[in-house]
C-alpha cells in the first residue's frame, strides 16, 4: 500500500500543477490510436452494418435477373428447385435517366406493390412507401442527388414527387445499386421504387428485366446452389444472371478500399509523430524528473520504485488514451464505411485484433517516448541528480576542426545538433511522417487533375471525395502534431543549451546569431526528413493507388513551405530565450 501511495501522490501532483503536459500527452496518443482503430474497424463495420440492414429488410440470399419478357417459366422452375425456402414474385425493373435539381443520374426503377414482399422489404427511413404517382428513392442515392421527401424528380420525362426514402440489402449501396442492366451492372446508378403500374408506364418501350429474390434453406451456400440449378448460359433471346448476398457485401466493402489504407498508414505515421511529442515532453521535464528521482533515492527508494514513479503517469494516460481512441474509432467507423448512407449505421464493439493493435501502438509510443529518460533518471546517482550540473557540450575534435571556420550560427547549430543526435533523429522522423502525408495529398489531387472526366461517375465522385477527406484529415492531424513537436523541441533545445548559448553570447555572439543557431539545429535534421518523405509518400501512394507523380513545382513548394514553417516555429522559442540579457542569465545559472 505504501508503494502505491508513493506512486499515486506524484502523479496527482503533476496533473494538478501541469495539466497542459498531461493534456498534450493524452491528445497525441489518442489521435494516433483513434486513426489506427478507425482504419482497422472499418472492415468489421461494413459487415456489421450490412448484416443489420439485411436482417431488417429481409434481404435475399440470391437475386435472379432475367431479360425474358415473361418470367413465369423461370419463377416456376425456381419455386420447384430444392434449396429454395422463400421466393418473392418477379419484379419488373428498367434502367432510366433521372433528373432532379438540374442534375442527371442513372438509376434502376423497380415496380412494387403496397403490400410487403416476402423477400426484400425495403425499410422506409423517411416519408412513406410507394403509392400511385409517388416515388421512393434509395437513401444513399437520394443523398447523392440532393433530394428529400417533398421534392420532385423526373424519370424518363415523367415527373414524380418523392414520397419517401428507404434502404435495402438486395443490392450494394449507391453507386452500385443499379441491377437493371441486363445480365449485370454495366453502369453506375441508384435505385428508385414506383408502383408496378407507374413503372410500366415510365418504361414505355424501354427494355427491362425481371428480378426474382430468393431465400435459401442454406444461406451460406448460394454459389453451390446456383451451380446446381443453372449456369450463366443464354436461353433464346433472354439472359439469366444471379447475384448473391456475399457479392453485395464484397461490393460494399469496395467503398473503403482506398480510405482504409490511408487510415491505417496514417495511424502509424501519427504514432511516429506522437512519439516525437512524448520525447519532447520528457526532455522538457528531464530536470524535474532527475530531482524527483534523487529525492526518492535519498529516502531509500530503489531504481525499480523510482522508474515506476516516473512512468506511472504516462502509463495511466496511455490506458486512458487507448480507451478514448478505440471509442472514437468505433463510433466513427459506421459513418466512414457508408459514405452514401445506404446502410443502417450501427455501432459494434471493436474486435480483439483492433483492441490489441491499438493497445500495442499506444504502449510502444508511450514507452519509446518516455522510457529512456525515466531509466536514465533512475540510474543517475543521488548526489549527481541533486546537484543538477550543467550539461556541457561533448567535445568532438574532428567536429571542432570541421566547424571552426563556419559562420557562427552554423557552427553553434551543428554543435548543438551533435550534442543530442537522438533528438535529431526523432525530429527528422517526425518531419518525414508529415511529408509522407503531404506528398500523398498532392499525388491524390494530381490524379484527379489528370482524369477530371472520371468524377462525373457516381462511385468515382463518392469514393474520391471520401478518400480526399480522409487524407486531408490525417494530414491536418499530422501537421498539428508536427507544429507542436517543433515548438516543444525548439523550446527544450533552448532551455538545455541555455548555459552554452549564454557563454557564446558573452564571447560576442549576437542574439540574432543565437536564434539562427537554434533554427539551424532544427533545420538540419528536417532536410533529410523532407528528402526521405517525398519518395516514401509517392511509393506508398503508388502501392495502394496509381502511379501518378505530382508536378515538380508542387513538391518543391511543399518541401520549402515545410522547412520555412519549421524555421518560423523554432525562431519563436529561440527569440524568447534571447530576450534575457546574457549577464543576468549567466548569474541565474551560477546562483
N, C-alpha and C positions, 0 to 999 in steps of 0.2 A: 504493500500500500504506500509505503514511503517513497519508493521509486516512481510509482505512478503520479504521486503528488508532486515530486520533484520535476517530472517531465511536463505535467499539466500547467503548473504555475508560470513557467517562462513562455509557454505557448499562448496562454491567455494574456499575459503582459504584452507580448509582441503584437497581438491582434488589436489590443486596445490602444497601444501607443502608435502603431504604424499600420493602420488599416489599409492604406494605399498599397503597400507591398503585398499584403495578402490578397487584395482585390486583383492586382496585376497578375499574380501567380495563378489565381483562380480563373481569370479570363483567358490567359494564354493556354492553359491545359484544357479548359472547357471547349474552346474553339477548335483545337486540334482533334479532340475525341469526338466532338459533335460531327465534324466533317467526315471523319473515318466511319463513325457509326451510321451516318446517313448513307454513305456510299455502300456499305455492306448490308444495310437493312432494306435497300430499295428492291432487291430481287425478291426477298421474302414478302415485302409489302405488296408487290404486284400479285403474287399468288394469293395472298390473303384477301385482297380487295376483289379479285376476280371470283374466288370461290364463294365469298359472301354474296356477291351480285348474282352468281349462278344459282345459289340456293334461294335467294329472294325472288327470282324471276322464273323459276322452273326451267333453267337453261337446258337446251338439248344436248344430248351426247353426240349425236350425228345430225347434220343437215344435208339432205339430198337435194341437189339442184338439177333441174331438167329443163331443157328448152322445148319439150314437147307441148303442143297446143292443148292436148288433153292428157293430164297427168293421172287419170284414174287408173290406167293399167299399172303404172308404176306404184301408185298408192296401194292397190290391192295386192300386188306382189310383195311389197314390203310388209304389209299387215300380216301376211301369212308366213313370213320368214321367222324361223326360230331365233330367239335372242332379242326380239323387239318387245319391250314392255308396254310402252305407250306411244301412240302415233297421233300427231296433230293433222288436221285437214290441210290439204295443199293451199299455199298462199301465193297469190299472183303478185309479181313484183317486176318492175321495169326500171331502167336507168334513165335519169332525166337531168336536165339542167335547171337548177333552182336559182331564183333571183330574189334578193332581199336587201333593202337599204343600198341599192345601187351596186351590190356585189353579186357575182355569179359563182356557182359551185356545182360540182357533180354530187348526185345523191341517188340512192335507190329509194323507190316509193313502193311500199307494201300495202296490200289491201287487207284490212282486218275487220272483224265483226265487233259489235259492242260486248258480246259475251266473252268471258275469259277463255283462252285457248288451253288445251290440255298440256301443251308443251310450248315454252317461250311465251311467258306472260309478262310483257314489259311493265316495269314498275314506274308509275306516274310520280314524278318528283315535283311538279307544279302544274296547276290547272286541272284539266280533266282528260279522260280518254277520248278516242275518236268519236266523232258524231258527223252526220251528213253536213258537208260543206266546210268542215274544220280539219286542221292538220295537227298532228302531234309530232314534234321534232325530237330526235335523239339528243340528250342533254349536251353531250360534248360537241355535236355538230351545231346545235343552237348557240352555244357559247362562241364557237369559231366564227360563225357568220353574223353574230351580234343580234339575234332575235330573242324575244321573250314573249310570254303569253300576252295576247292582245295585238301583237304586230301582224303584218301581212307579208306573205311571200307568194311568189309566182312559180308555178310548176307547169312547164310546157304551155305557157301562155295563159294559164288559168290562175286566178287569184284565190288564195285561201287564207283565212285568219288562223293564227296559231292559237289553238285552244289548250295546249299542254306540252310539257316536255317529259321525257321518260328515259329510262336506261334499260339495257338488255344485255344478256351474256351470250346471245346466239351468234353475234359477230364480234370482231375485235372493236376496240374503241376507235373513234374518229382519229385519223382519217382513213382507216381501213374497214369502215363499216359497210361499204357498198359491195354486196354479194349478188347483185342482179346483173352481173357482167357475163352472161353466157356461162361457159364452163368454169369461170373463176374470176377473181378480181383482176381487172386489166387497167383500172384507173383508180385514182384516189377519190373517195367520196364519203358522204354521210348516209343517214338513214332517216326516212320520214314515213309515218303511218297515216293512211287515209282509210275511209270505209272502202269496202270492196267495190261498190258501185262507183265511187269517186275515183278510185284507182283505175278502173276500166275506162272511165270517161277521159281521165287525164292522159292515159296511154295512147288513146286514139288508134292509129295504125302502127304505132311503135311495137316492135317485137319485145317480148318479155320472157320471164322464166317463172317456174313454179318452185317454191321452197317447201320441202316436207321435213318437219322437225321430228326427231325420234328420240325416245328414251329407251336405253338398252337394259337388259337384265344384268349385264356386266359392264358398267360404265367405264371401267379401266381398260377395256379391250376393244375399242371401236375399230382399230385398224384390222385386227384379226376378223372381226365380224364383217367388215366391208369386203375383205378379200374373199370371204366365203360366199358372199351374196352376188357381187358384180365387180367388174373392173372398169377402168375408165375407157370403155370402148364406145364406139359410135353405133347407134341403133337407128338406121334410116337417116332422116334429116335432123334428128334430135341428139342432144348430148345429155349424159348423166354424169354428174360430178358430186363428190361428197367432201364435207369439211367436218372435222371432229373438234371436240372441246379442247383437246390438247393443242391443236393448231391455233385456236383462238388465243389460248394462254401464251403460246410462244410469240405470236404476233404482238400481243400487248406488251410482252417483255422487250420487244424490239424498240419500244418507245424510249427506253432508258439505256440503250446500248452505247450512246455517246456520253450521257451525263454520269453514268456510274463510274467509268474510269477517271473522269475529271474529279469526282468527289473523293475516290479512294487515294489517287495520287496527290490530290490537293490536301487530303488529311495528313499524309506523311510529310509533305512539304511544310504544312503548318506546324507539325510536330517538330520539325527541324528548327523552324523559326521560334517556336515556344522554348526549345532547349536553349537557344541563344538568350532569350528573355530571362529564363531562370538563372543561367550562368551570370548574366549581368547583375541580377538582383543579389545573387550570392556574393559577387565581388563587392557590391556596394555595402553589404553588411558584414564583410570579412573582419574588419576591425572589431566590431561589436561581438561577433561570434568568438573571435580569439580571446577577448577579455572574459566573456562568459565561460568559455572552456577553462581558462586559468582559474577563475573563482571557484568553479565546480571541483577542479583538481585540488585546489587549496583546502577544501573542506572534506577531501577524501574520496571523491568520485573517481572511478576508473575510466579508461578510454572508451569502454563499451557504453557506460552510462552517459558520458559526455556526447558521444556520437548519437545516441538515442535522443537526447535532449535537443540537439541541433537539427535532427531530421524529423522529429515528431510533427512539428507544424506543417512541414512540406508534405509528409505522408498523409496527414489528415486532410489537407487541402486537395491532395491528389485524389483521394477517395471521393470527396465531395464533387470535384470537377468531373470525375468519371461518371458519377451518377447524373450530374446535370447534362453532360454531353450525350449520354445514352438516352436520356429523356427527350432532349431537344431533337436528336436524330430520329428517334422513334416516332415522335409526334409530327415531324415534318415529312417523313418518308411517304405517307399516303398521298399527300398533295403533290409531291415531286414526281411520283411514278405515273400519275394520271393527269398530264397537262391539259387534256381535252375534257376532263371532268365527266368521263363516261362510265365510271365505276363508283361503287359505294366507298366512300372514304372511311375505312375502318382502321383503327389503331390496334395493332397486335404487339405482344411483348417481343423484345429482341431475342433472337436465338442465341444459343450458347456460344457459337463461333463469334458473333458480333460482340457479345459481352467480354469474351476472353481477349479478343483483339483490342478492344477499347481500353480494357484494364491494363493489358501489357504495354500498349502505347503510352498510357499516362504514367505508369511506373517507370518505364525506360526514360521518358522525357524528364521526369522529376529527378530520378537518380543521376542521370547524366549531367543535369544542370547544377545539382547541389551536393552530390555525394563527395566529390573531390575536395571542395573547400571544407566540408564538415570533417572529413577524415584528417585533413591537414591540421585543422584547428585542434582536433582531439589528440594528435600526435605531438603538437608543439609543447615544449616544456613550460612549466608553470611560470618560472621566473621570466623566461623569454617573452611569453604572452602578456604578462602583466606590465613588463617594461615597454612593450609595443614599439620596438625600434623601427627607425625608418627603413624602408625597403630600397636600398641603394641599387643603382643600375649595375648590372653584371658587366664586367669588363671583358670585351672580346677584342683581343689585339688585332686580329685581321680585320674585323669590322671597323675598328677605330682607324686603321690605316686607310681603308677604302673610303670612309666618310669624312676624313679630316679636311678635305678641300671642297666639300659640298657646301652650298649655301646653308645658312644657319637653320632655317625652317626644315629643310630636308634632312640635315644632319640630326637635329633633335628628334624629328619624326621617326626616322629609321631606327634610332637607338631606343626610343620608346617602344617601337614595334618589336625589336629584338628582345626587349626585357620580358615580354609575355607573349611568346609565339602561339600558345594555346588559344588565347583570346583572339588573335588574328585569324586563326583557322576557323573559329566559330563565327566571327564576323563575315569571313569570306563565304562560309556555307550558307549563312542567312541571306546574304545578298544573292547568291546563286539560286536559292529557292524562289525568291521573289522574281528574279529574272526569268526563270523557267516558266512561271505562270504568265508573266507579261508577254513573253515570246509566243506562248500558246494562244493567248487572246489575239495577238496581231496576226498569227497564222490563220486563226478562225475567220477573222474579218477579210484576210486576203483570199481565202477560199470562197467566201460569199461574193467578193468583188469579181472573182474570176468566173463565176457562174451565176449571175444575178437572175437569169430566167428560171432557175430551179425553184426560187422562192414562191412562185405563183402556185405551185402544187401544195396541197394541204400538208402532207407529212413533212415535207422539207421545211415549210414555214413553221409548223408547230415544233418540230424537233430542233431546228436550228435556233429558234427563239429560246427554247428551254436550255439548250446547251450553252448558248451565249450568256444567259442569265447566271447559270451555274459557274461558268468560267469567270465571269465578272465578279461574282460574289466571293469566290475563293481568292481571286487576285486582290480584291479590296481588303479582305481579311489579312492576307499576307503583307500588303503594303502598310496596313495599320500596325501589325506586329513589327515589321521592319523599321518603321518610324520610331516606335517605342524602343526597339533594340538600339538603334543608332544613338538616340538621346541618352539612354542608360549607359551604353558603352563609352560614349564620349565623356559623360559626367564622371563615371568611375575611373576612367583613364586620367582625367584631370585631377581627381582627388588623390589617387595613388601616386601620381607623379608630381604632386604639388611641391614637395621639397626640392626635387631635382630641377623643376622648371623655375622655382623661385631663385635657386642658386644661379641658374642660367641668366635670369633677369638681372641679378646683381652684377654679373660679369659683362653686361652690355646688351643682352637680348631685349628687343623691344616687345611690348605686349602684342603687336601685330605678328611678330615672328613666332611668339609662343602659340598664338591662335592658329597660325599656319602650320606649326609643327604638329599640333593635335589633329588638325584636319588631314595632314599627310599620314599620320598613324592610322587613321580610319580609311583613307582613300586607297592606300597601297594594297591592303587585303581585299578591298572591294573590286579592284580592277580584275584580278583573276576570277573572282566570283561572277562578275558580269560576263567575262570572256567564256567561262565554262557554262553559264546558264543558258546562253543563246543556243549553242548546238544541242545541249541536252533537251531544251524545250522543243526544238524542231524535231529531234529524234523521237521524243515521246508522242508528239502530235502525229508524226508520220506513222508510228507504230499502230496507233489507235484510229487514225483518220486517213487522210490522203496526203500525198507528197506535194504539198503546195508550200512555196517559200515566199514570205513577205518581201516586199521591195527593200533593197538595201537601206535607203534613207529612213524607212520606218524603224528598222532595227538599230541603226546608228543613233537616231533621235532618242529612242527609248534608253539605250545604253548611256548616252550623255546626260539625259534627264535623271537617270538613277544616280549617277556619280555626282551630279550637281546637287541633288536633294541630300545625299549623304554629307556633302561638304557643308551645306547650309545648316543641317541639323546638328552637325558636330561643332560648328562655329558658335552656336548659341551657348552651350555649357562652357566652351573654352573662353568665350568672351566674359562670361560671368566670373570665371576663375581669375582673369587678369584685372578685374576691377579693384581688387585689394592691392595696395602698394606692396612692393617686394619686401621692404624692411619690416612692415607690420606682419606680413605673412611669415617671414623667417623667424621673427620673435615669437610668434604663436607656436611655430613648430618646435622651437627650442625651449619653450617655457616649461 
